[in-house]
């Protein structure tokens, strides 16, 4: 079965033909579903009030691409820092067999870009106020980081970075067995938090507007950090540079 978000419900499709097999409402979650993950017979969702309507833009580019300011006013430097797309207030786990909710967790302002699941834990982020970890099977809170001075570093607006900002919808949280790593579009810093208790580990400033993060073989690979902006191999626990790979990522 291919599962996809369809407004306030989960649409179940035949993966080969696209034929509809069913539509699963999510009881107790009002508004639109913003985020979804499936593990076994349980699907996890974030829902909330309807997003602002999308705006269709038609642009003719006279060169190989187009500037964000030509496509959407929200990408220009004068655009709003926080766009309320993909924000929800209810997390829920739903049994795919019976369609009944297993648990619900209410919290206003959850950013769907700051969500992840790893093993038996679900992580979510509320900009500037909360980074939290839930027990995946029960919805109980395992730990909570509400240190605003630290979380504010996630939201520091980018200043003087190289390159044009990319898609604001890009996921900003990377969950690994070692820690949680966060960097958002049009934001200045990359931050690391302990996966065990949510404590702040380290932060680094960016050089490029569009860094990427990859975790492999107990190492963290990040492009676009301060100074050179080249791709570096980082010790995920300390933030120390283990190796500079001496190549640079240029675009979104």
C-alpha positions as a printed NumPy array, in Angstrom:
array([[  0.   ,   0.   ,   0.   ],
       [  1.147,   3.527,  -0.817],
       [  0.124,   5.977,   1.932],
       [ -0.216,   9.702,   1.325],
       [ -1.682,  12.68 ,   3.114],
       [ -5.041,  13.778,   1.701],
       [ -6.234,  16.81 ,   3.614],
       [ -7.476,  15.594,   6.989],
       [ -7.051,  11.874,   6.262],
       [ -4.61 ,   9.238,   5.027],
       [ -5.212,   7.977,   1.513],
       [ -4.317,   4.352,   0.783],
       [ -3.437,   3.597,  -2.842],
       [ -2.454,   0.576,  -4.887],
       [  1.286,   1.214,  -5.472],
       [  1.212,  -0.19 ,  -9.03 ],
       [ -1.979,   1.357, -10.402],
       [ -2.762,   4.279,  -8.104],
       [ -6.255,   2.893,  -7.506],
       [ -7.749,   4.012,  -4.197],
       [ -7.963,   1.231,  -1.608],
       [ -9.248,   3.278,   1.281],
       [ -9.229,   6.562,   3.144],
       [ -8.348,   6.594,   6.816],
       [ -9.574,   9.554,   8.91 ],
       [ -7.598,  10.492,  12.015],
       [-10.084,  10.932,  14.886],
       [ -9.356,  13.827,  17.233],
       [ -6.942,  15.616,  14.882],
       [ -8.579,  18.758,  13.525],
       [ -7.566,  20.495,  10.324],
       [ -4.959,  19.312,   7.824],
       [ -2.305,  16.639,   8.211],
       [  1.181,  18.141,   7.788],
       [  3.541,  15.211,   8.372],
       [  3.298,  11.423,   8.409],
       [  5.468,   8.393,   9.131],
       [  4.572,   4.7  ,   9.177],
       [  6.235,   1.969,  11.252],
       [  4.623,  -1.457,  11.13 ],
       [  0.878,  -1.206,  11.675],
       [  1.022,   2.269,  13.181],
       [  1.077,   5.611,  11.399],
       [  2.24 ,   8.797,  13.135],
       [  0.885,  12.171,  12.043],
       [  1.054,  15.874,  12.792],
       [ -2.117,  17.849,  12.177],
       [ -3.393,  21.377,  12.617],
       [ -5.354,  24.242,  11.149],
       [ -5.265,  24.694,   7.398],
       [ -2.119,  26.269,   5.974],
       [ -2.282,  29.601,   4.146],
       [ -3.327,  29.004,   0.525],
       [ -0.578,  28.496,  -2.023],
       [  0.092,  31.173,  -4.614],
       [  0.6  ,  30.182,  -8.265],
       [  3.376,  32.107,  -9.985],
       [  4.278,  32.086, -13.691],
       [  7.823,  33.231, -14.409],
       [  9.84 ,  33.321, -17.624],
       [ 13.562,  32.998, -16.92 ],
       [ 16.032,  34.575, -19.332],
       [ 18.917,  32.563, -17.897],
       [ 19.512,  29.02 , -16.624],
       [ 17.34 ,  29.429, -13.561],
       [ 15.339,  32.   , -11.639],
       [ 15.697,  33.985,  -8.44 ],
       [ 13.557,  33.19 ,  -5.444],
       [ 12.267,  36.762,  -5.363],
       [ 10.803,  36.195,  -8.844],
       [  8.973,  33.08 ,  -7.741],
       [  7.687,  33.929,  -4.281],
       [  7.873,  37.169,  -2.308],
       [  8.439,  35.136,   0.865],
       [ 11.913,  34.134,  -0.343],
       [ 13.138,  37.691,  -0.814],
       [ 15.331,  39.284,   1.894],
       [ 12.349,  41.377,   2.909],
       [ 10.167,  38.301,   3.259],
       [  8.816,  37.165,   6.603],
       [ 11.225,  35.099,   8.656],
       [  8.691,  32.472,   9.689],
       [  6.077,  31.268,   7.201],
       [  3.228,  29.284,   8.732],
       [  3.315,  26.404,   6.288],
       [  3.403,  22.905,   7.745],
       [  2.833,  23.881,  11.372],
       [  0.533,  21.77 ,  13.541],
       [ -0.715,  21.415,  17.1  ],
       [ -1.573,  17.712,  17.477],
       [  0.653,  14.643,  17.23 ],
       [ -1.105,  11.287,  17.043],
       [ -0.402,   7.599,  16.584],
       [ -3.098,   5.663,  14.706],
       [ -3.638,   1.909,  14.388],
       [ -3.835,   1.135,  10.664],
       [ -5.896,  -2.002,  11.25 ],
       [ -8.703,  -0.465,  13.291],
       [ -8.234,   3.2  ,  12.474],
       [ -8.331,   4.09 ,  16.148],
       [ -5.926,   6.551,  17.787],
       [ -3.401,   4.968,  20.154],
       [ -2.321,   8.28 ,  21.682],
       [ -2.429,  12.024,  21.086],
       [ -0.064,  14.789,  22.152],
       [ -1.127,  18.442,  21.998],
       [  1.394,  21.249,  21.588],
       [  0.823,  24.47 ,  19.59 ],
       [  3.332,  25.556,  16.954],
       [  5.052,  22.263,  16.061],
       [  7.17 ,  22.723,  12.935],
       [  6.853,  19.668,  10.664],
       [ 10.373,  20.34 ,   9.316],
       [ 11.692,  19.685,  12.835],
       [ 10.266,  16.175,  13.275],
       [ 11.894,  12.757,  13.122],
       [ 11.49 ,   9.178,  14.316],
       [ 14.399,   6.948,  15.333],
       [ 13.909,   3.507,  16.891],
       [ 11.369,   3.854,  19.719],
       [ 11.468,   7.645,  19.93 ],
       [  9.692,  10.501,  18.162],
       [ 11.234,  13.987,  18.156],
       [  9.627,  17.352,  17.519],
       [ 10.554,  21.035,  17.579],
       [  8.552,  24.16 ,  18.411],
       [ 10.543,  27.161,  17.115],
       [ 12.389,  28.94 ,  19.878],
       [ 10.576,  27.274,  22.78 ],
       [ 10.781,  23.478,  22.821],
       [ 12.712,  20.462,  21.582],
       [ 11.101,  17.269,  22.837],
       [ 11.307,  13.489,  22.692],
       [  8.273,  11.199,  23.023],
       [  8.038,   7.465,  23.613],
       [  6.811,   6.238,  20.242],
       [  4.472,   3.563,  21.599],
       [  2.794,   5.615,  24.338],
       [  3.286,   9.292,  23.48 ],
       [  4.8  ,   9.897,  26.935],
       [  7.451,  12.617,  27.205],
       [ 10.936,  11.142,  27.67 ],
       [ 12.779,  14.457,  27.788],
       [ 12.218,  18.121,  27.1  ],
       [ 14.606,  20.962,  26.318],
       [ 12.953,  24.351,  26.856],
       [ 16.128,  26.428,  27.311],
       [ 15.145,  29.443,  25.246],
       [ 18.611,  30.99 ,  25.101],
       [ 19.941,  27.826,  23.463],
       [ 16.929,  27.2  ,  21.234],
       [ 17.097,  30.806,  20.062],
       [ 20.335,  29.891,  18.261],
       [ 18.285,  27.659,  15.939],
       [ 16.2  ,  30.661,  14.897],
       [ 19.018,  33.193,  14.48 ],
       [ 18.378,  34.737,  11.073],
       [ 21.185,  34.302,   8.547],
       [ 23.434,  37.289,   7.945],
       [ 26.045,  37.607,   5.211],
       [ 25.964,  34.001,   4.027],
       [ 27.077,  32.952,   0.558],
       [ 24.459,  31.766,  -1.951],
       [ 20.722,  32.18 ,  -2.302],
       [ 18.485,  30.507,   0.289],
       [ 16.889,  27.282,  -0.927],
       [ 13.543,  25.695,  -0.208],
       [ 12.136,  26.726,   3.161],
       [ 10.296,  23.394,   3.257],
       [ 13.579,  21.459,   3.581],
       [ 13.702,  19.208,   6.661],
       [ 15.804,  20.8  ,   9.399],
       [ 16.28 ,  17.967,  11.916],
       [ 18.576,  14.961,  11.464],
       [ 18.161,  12.21 ,  14.091],
       [ 21.089,   9.823,  14.591],
       [ 22.103,   7.3  ,  17.288],
       [ 24.603,   9.886,  18.548],
       [ 22.548,  13.067,  18.601],
       [ 20.056,  15.408,  16.989],
       [ 21.43 ,  17.912,  14.484],
       [ 19.436,  20.956,  13.414],
       [ 19.882,  23.607,  10.754],
       [ 17.123,  25.514,   9.001],
       [ 16.896,  27.552,   5.832],
       [ 17.679,  31.273,   6.322],
       [ 19.152,  30.385,   9.718],
       [ 22.682,  31.154,  10.865],
       [ 23.699,  28.098,  12.888],
       [ 24.027,  24.325,  12.941],
       [ 23.319,  22.891,  16.406],
       [ 23.741,  19.512,  18.084],
       [ 21.736,  18.067,  20.969],
       [ 22.092,  14.843,  22.959],
       [ 19.68 ,  12.153,  21.882],
       [ 19.603,  10.776,  25.45 ],
       [ 18.413,  13.867,  27.322],
       [ 18.156,  16.726,  24.813],
       [ 21.036,  18.7  ,  26.311],
       [ 22.859,  21.154,  24.049],
       [ 26.182,  19.783,  22.765],
       [ 27.69 ,  22.308,  20.326],
       [ 26.956,  24.823,  17.583],
       [ 28.691,  26.106,  14.455],
       [ 28.023,  29.052,  12.203],
       [ 27.315,  28.54 ,   8.523],
       [ 29.193,  29.93 ,   5.536],
       [ 26.664,  28.939,   2.859],
       [ 22.903,  29.366,   2.82 ],
       [ 22.379,  25.726,   1.801],
       [ 24.399,  23.316,   3.92 ],
       [ 23.595,  19.614,   3.85 ],
       [ 24.069,  17.11 ,   6.666],
       [ 24.724,  13.391,   6.297],
       [ 25.41 ,  10.856,   9.054],
       [ 27.357,   7.697,   8.167],
       [ 29.802,   5.375,   9.935],
       [ 29.577,   7.288,  13.222],
       [ 30.589,  10.508,  11.503],
       [ 28.716,  13.649,  10.508],
       [ 29.326,  15.18 ,   7.08 ],
       [ 28.381,  18.856,   6.737],
       [ 28.842,  21.211,   3.798],
       [ 28.81 ,  24.983,   3.983],
       [ 30.187,  25.639,   7.472],
       [ 31.984,  28.822,   8.518],
       [ 35.361,  29.8  ,   7.058],
       [ 35.895,  27.866,   3.815],
       [ 32.439,  26.356,   3.37 ],
       [ 33.945,  23.091,   2.106],
       [ 32.536,  19.697,   3.109],
       [ 33.883,  18.571,   6.468],
       [ 33.818,  15.348,   8.444],
       [ 32.687,  16.248,  11.973],
       [ 32.882,  14.384,  15.268],
       [ 29.153,  14.328,  16.084],
       [ 29.719,  14.358,  19.86 ],
       [ 32.12 ,  17.294,  20.049],
       [ 31.693,  19.185,  16.783],
       [ 35.411,  18.951,  16.13 ],
       [ 36.642,  18.686,  12.536],
       [ 38.062,  15.243,  11.752],
       [ 38.757,  15.895,   8.082],
       [ 38.277,  18.549,   5.409],
       [ 37.261,  16.904,   2.12 ],
       [ 38.33 ,  19.975,   0.126],
       [ 35.325,  20.312,  -2.132],
       [ 32.507,  22.812,  -1.999],
       [ 28.776,  22.501,  -2.54 ],
       [ 27.494,  25.416,  -4.532],
       [ 23.719,  25.427,  -4.881],
       [ 20.535,  24.271,  -3.261]])
